């Protein structure tokens, strides 16, 4: 379960960092938004290394599902847009997929 905490925190920092760049480049905000963007993206990368996984690729694949959930949460809370039914269904499928990738049985390919 600790992996989900790391994934969720990493997602928040990644989204915040990307959103800061979005504010600067798409919304015409000050270029000073680059500073929190870079700091946030650095924290994101550090948090993602906390995930217990034998392979980085598997951790990143599982993270993708959690990132989607966090992105829809960001949409609702920060951007104040109500998620659609298809958003909820997609999030559920992604969390199931992320869980299968992260906790599925491990067989060695010989």
Rosetta blueprint (number, residue, H / E / L):
1 X L
2 X H
3 X H
4 X H
5 X H
6 X H
7 X H
8 X H
9 X H
10 X H
11 X H
12 X H
13 X H
14 X H
15 X H
16 X H
17 X H
18 X H
19 X H
20 X H
21 X H
22 X H
23 X H
24 X H
25 X H
26 X H
27 X L
28 X L
29 X L
30 X L
31 X L
32 X L
33 X H
34 X H
35 X H
36 X H
37 X H
38 X H
39 X H
40 X H
41 X H
42 X H
43 X H
44 X H
45 X H
46 X H
47 X H
48 X H
49 X L
50 X L
51 X L
52 X L
53 X L
54 X L
55 X L
56 X H
57 X H
58 X H
59 X H
60 X H
61 X H
62 X H
63 X H
64 X H
65 X H
66 X H
67 X H
68 X H
69 X H
70 X H
71 X H
72 X H
73 X H
74 X H
75 X H
76 X H
77 X H
78 X L
79 X L
80 X L
81 X L
82 X L
83 X L
84 X L
85 X H
86 X H
87 X H
88 X H
89 X H
90 X H
91 X H
92 X H
93 X H
94 X H
95 X H
96 X H
97 X H
98 X H
99 X H
100 X H
101 X H
102 X H
103 X H
104 X L
105 X L
106 X L
107 X L
108 X L
109 X L
110 X L
